[in-house]
Amino acid sequence: MISLQDLLCELSQRRGSDLHIISGTLPSVRVDGKILPIGNEIITDAVCLKIAAELMTDYQKKSFEGRGDCDMSYAFRDRAENSMKRCRVNVFQDMNGTSFAIRLLSDKIPSIDKLGLPNVLKSLSAKPHGLIALTGPTGSGKTTTLSAMVDYINNKMAVHILTIEDPIEYVYEMKQSIISQREVGKHVVSFAAGLKAALREDPNVILVGEMRDKETIEIALNAAETGHLVLTTLHTSNVIDAVDRILQYFPAEQQNQIQLQLANCFEGIIAQRLFKRKNSSGRIAALEIMLRTPATMNLIRTGRAFQLKDYFRLDGMQTMDNSIAELKAQGMID
């Protein structure tokens, strides 16, 4: 019987990014953005349930039974390279039974330069305080970009970095900084609880894996206002939608206050999309970037986020269309 270890080794050998195990089908991998079936053995629901039971802790089993899905991290030995590798695993129930979406993480945290990201991300990473939010659809590389920014700080500054993740993906080696990594469900019950506790743990930099509820957003904004650099993610397709998404978590009578807080503390909001590299393997990110300027602050403060795009060609900012056009001009993508 085919094993999870075998499938993950195949994913690594093919230089894929994701492994999909759907009950009743052949397993498949995503390579350069395309889904490809592998092997000739259909994975049954019984096999999926067995894998899930072996992977999940009691806390994760309760989450899975209650919500129908859960996240976790997993390490395996890549036999071809004789090294340990890490994955982010989402196990979920669907009409076919129990299924998995598994993201293979890079052995090493890639640098901002190696990812081909603009130098403005280095400038943002060096900010002493404020909110930096990275947004984009699932699988757009947000976690990798944030990890590169955290590692840039780790290499350059003697600070305390605290991460709250679900699950822990990249494991950082302490360099100039000291780093505390906490996992939701293992070390802390929720993002909000971890973030609230973080304010008593003397961090300079706080990475919050995702702002997914009202309480987490409120605490993140307060932390950014009180002298911490807060890095986080959202799930929207562009910068303007990210601003709107933050406000949508709050009742109408509170939105003016949140607009003022966000305008006062944000340093940058970045939307990211991945494209296949032209004439080579791998993918590269196009970025829409909004920075803190008097104009962008004023538009957010006064509830005119829909006008923000008019200012994205100034002061180091860029639209997604501009970023894509630049990558095409450089011959990086089709």
C-alpha positions in Angstrom: 0.0 0.0 0.0 1.3 3.4 -1.0 2.3 5.6 2.0 2.2 9.3 2.8 6.0 9.1 3.0 6.2 7.7 -0.6 3.9 10.4 -1.9 5.8 13.2 -0.2 9.1 11.9 -1.6 7.6 11.9 -5.1 6.4 15.5 -4.6 9.9 16.5 -3.5 11.6 14.7 -6.4 9.3 16.4 -8.9 10.0 19.8 -7.4 6.3 20.2 -6.7 4.7 22.7 -4.4 1.6 20.7 -3.2 0.3 17.2 -2.8 -3.4 16.5 -3.1 -4.9 13.3 -1.7 -8.6 13.1 -2.5 -10.6 10.0 -1.5 -11.5 7.8 -4.4 -9.0 9.3 -6.9 -5.3 9.1 -7.8 -3.0 11.3 -5.7 -1.8 14.4 -7.6 0.9 17.0 -7.3 1.1 20.7 -8.3 4.2 21.5 -10.3 4.7 25.0 -11.6 1.0 25.7 -10.9 -0.3 22.6 -12.8 -2.0 19.6 -11.2 -0.6 16.3 -12.3 -1.8 12.8 -11.3 0.9 10.4 -9.9 1.1 6.7 -9.5 -1.7 4.2 -10.5 -3.2 3.5 -7.1 -6.5 5.1 -6.2 -6.5 6.3 -2.6 -9.5 5.0 -0.6 -11.3 6.8 2.2 -10.1 4.1 4.6 -6.5 4.9 3.8 -7.1 8.6 4.2 -8.7 8.1 7.6 -5.8 6.0 8.7 -3.3 8.7 7.6 -5.4 11.4 9.4 -5.5 9.4 12.6 -1.7 8.9 12.6 -1.1 12.6 12.0 -3.5 14.4 14.3 -3.2 15.3 17.9 -6.3 15.0 20.2 -6.8 18.8 19.8 -6.7 18.5 16.0 -9.0 15.5 16.1 -11.6 17.6 18.0 -11.2 20.4 15.5 -11.6 18.0 12.6 -14.7 16.4 14.1 -16.2 19.7 15.0 -15.4 21.8 11.9 -14.7 19.3 9.2 -11.1 20.4 8.7 -7.9 21.2 10.6 -4.4 22.5 9.9 -1.1 20.9 11.1 2.6 20.8 10.3 4.4 17.5 9.5 8.0 16.5 9.0 9.2 13.6 6.9 12.5 12.2 5.7 13.2 12.8 2.0 15.0 9.5 1.1 16.6 10.8 -2.1 18.2 13.7 -0.3 18.5 12.0 3.1 17.2 15.1 4.8 14.2 16.2 6.9 11.6 18.4 5.2 8.5 20.1 6.6 5.0 20.4 5.2 1.8 22.3 6.0 -1.1 19.9 6.0 -4.8 20.7 5.8 -7.1 17.6 6.2 -10.7 18.1 5.4 -14.0 16.3 4.8 -15.7 16.5 1.4 -18.4 14.6 -0.5 -15.8 11.9 -1.3 -14.7 11.4 2.4 -11.4 12.5 4.0 -8.9 14.4 1.8 -5.6 16.3 2.2 -4.0 19.4 0.8 -0.3 19.4 1.7 2.1 22.2 1.0 5.8 21.3 0.8 7.9 24.0 2.5 11.4 25.1 1.4 14.3 23.5 3.2 15.7 27.0 3.7 13.9 30.3 4.2 14.5 32.1 0.9 15.7 35.7 1.0 13.8 38.7 -0.3 16.5 38.9 -3.1 16.2 35.3 -4.0 12.4 35.5 -4.3 12.9 38.5 -6.7 10.9 40.8 -4.4 11.3 44.6 -4.5 13.6 46.3 -2.1 10.7 48.2 -0.5 10.0 45.0 1.5 13.4 45.4 3.1 12.5 49.0 4.0 9.2 47.8 5.5 10.9 45.1 7.5 13.2 47.7 9.0 10.3 49.8 10.4 10.3 50.1 14.2 6.5 49.7 14.5 3.3 49.6 12.5 1.1 47.1 10.6 2.3 45.3 7.5 -0.4 43.1 5.9 0.2 40.7 3.0 -2.9 39.6 1.1 -3.7 37.3 -1.8 -5.5 34.0 -2.5 -4.6 30.7 -0.9 -1.4 29.4 -2.5 -0.1 32.8 -3.6 3.1 32.6 -1.5 2.1 35.0 1.3 3.7 32.8 4.0 7.0 32.5 2.1 7.2 36.3 1.6 6.4 37.0 5.3 9.0 34.4 6.3 11.6 36.1 4.1 10.8 39.5 5.8 11.1 37.9 9.2 14.4 36.3 8.3 15.7 39.7 7.0 14.9 41.2 10.4 16.6 38.2 12.1 19.8 38.8 10.0 19.9 42.6 10.6 18.5 43.4 14.0 18.9 42.4 17.6 15.2 42.2 18.6 12.7 39.8 20.0 10.5 38.3 17.2 7.4 36.4 18.3 5.3 34.4 15.9 1.8 33.0 16.3 1.1 30.5 13.5 -1.5 27.9 12.5 0.5 25.7 12.1 4.2 26.6 12.4 5.7 26.3 8.9 9.2 27.7 8.7 11.4 27.1 11.7 13.8 30.0 12.2 17.4 29.7 13.3 18.2 32.5 15.7 20.8 34.9 14.3 20.9 38.6 15.4 17.4 38.2 16.9 15.8 35.9 19.5 12.7 34.2 18.2 9.7 32.6 19.9 7.4 30.5 17.8 3.9 29.5 19.1 1.4 27.3 17.3 -2.4 27.6 17.6 -3.8 24.5 19.2 -0.4 23.4 20.7 0.9 26.4 22.5 -2.0 28.8 22.4 -5.8 28.4 21.9 -6.3 31.0 19.2 -4.6 33.8 17.3 -6.4 36.4 19.4 -5.3 34.7 22.7 -1.7 34.4 21.5 -1.6 38.0 20.3 -3.1 39.3 23.6 -0.4 37.3 25.5 2.3 38.5 23.2 1.9 42.1 24.5 3.2 40.8 27.9 6.1 38.9 26.3 8.3 41.9 25.4 8.3 41.4 21.6 9.6 44.0 19.1 8.1 42.1 16.1 4.9 40.0 16.1 4.0 37.8 13.2 0.3 36.8 13.3 -0.3 34.0 10.7 -3.7 35.4 9.7 -6.2 38.1 10.8 -9.4 36.1 10.6 -11.7 37.6 13.3 -12.7 40.9 14.9 -10.8 40.4 18.1 -7.5 39.5 16.4 -7.7 42.6 14.2 -8.4 44.9 17.2 -5.5 43.6 19.2 -3.2 43.7 16.1 -4.1 47.4 15.5 -3.5 48.2 19.2 -0.1 46.4 19.1 0.9 48.3 16.0 -0.1 51.6 17.6 1.8 50.9 20.8 5.3 50.4 19.3 5.3 46.9 17.8 5.9 45.9 14.2 3.0 43.5 13.3 3.2 41.3 10.2 0.1 39.4 9.1 -1.9 38.1 6.2 -5.5 38.4 4.9 -7.3 36.6 2.1 -8.3 39.1 -0.5 -7.3 39.6 -4.1 -6.0 43.2 -3.9 -5.1 46.0 -1.6 -8.3 47.9 -1.6 -10.3 44.7 -0.8 -7.9 44.2 2.1 -8.8 47.5 3.6 -12.5 46.8 3.1 -12.2 43.3 4.6 -10.6 44.7 7.8 -13.6 47.1 8.2 -16.2 44.5 7.4 -15.4 42.6 10.6 -16.8 45.6 12.6 -20.3 47.0 13.1 -21.1 50.3 11.3 -20.9 52.3 14.5 -17.2 51.1 15.1 -15.9 51.5 11.5 -14.9 55.1 11.8 -12.7 54.3 14.8 -11.1 51.3 13.0 -10.5 53.5 9.9 -8.7 56.0 12.1 -6.6 53.3 13.8 -5.7 51.6 10.5 -4.8 54.9 8.9 -2.6 55.8 11.9 -0.7 52.6 12.2 -0.4 50.8 8.8 3.0 50.9 7.1 2.2 48.8 4.0 -0.4 46.6 2.5 0.8 44.3 -0.2 -1.2 42.0 -2.5 0.6 39.1 -4.1 0.0 36.7 -7.1 2.2 34.0 -8.4 3.1 33.4 -12.1 5.0 30.6 -13.8 8.5 31.7 -14.8 9.1 31.9 -18.5 11.5 29.2 -19.9 12.3 27.8 -16.4 10.8 25.9 -13.5 9.3 27.7 -10.5 7.1 30.7 -10.0 7.6 34.4 -9.4 5.5 36.9 -7.5 3.8 40.0 -8.9 3.0 42.5 -6.1 0.6 45.4 -5.7 2.1 47.7 -3.0 0.4 50.5 -1.0 2.6 52.4 1.4 1.9 54.9 4.2 1.8 58.4 2.8 -0.3 61.5 3.7 -2.6 60.7 0.8 -3.2 57.0 1.5 -3.6 57.7 5.2 -6.2 60.4 4.5 -8.2 58.2 2.1 -8.4 55.4 4.6 -9.2 57.7 7.5 -12.1 59.3 5.5 -13.5 56.0 4.1 -12.4 56.5 0.5 -10.4 53.4 0.0 -11.9 53.0 -3.5 -9.7 56.0 -4.5 -6.5 54.5 -3.3 -5.4 53.0 -6.6 -5.1 56.5 -8.1 -2.0 57.0 -5.9 -0.3 53.6 -6.5 2.2 55.1 -9.0 3.8 57.4 -6.4 6.4 57.0 -3.7 7.5 53.5 -4.5 4.0 52.1 -4.7 2.7 50.0 -7.7 -0.4 48.5 -9.1 -0.7 44.8 -9.8 -1.0 45.6 -13.5 2.3 47.6 -13.4 4.1 44.7 -11.6 2.9 42.2 -14.2 3.8 44.4 -17.0 7.3 44.9 -15.6 7.8 41.1 -15.2 6.8 40.7 -18.8 9.1 43.4 -20.0 12.0 41.7 -18.1 11.2 38.4 -19.9 10.3 36.7 -16.6 6.8 35.7 -17.5 4.7 35.3 -20.6 
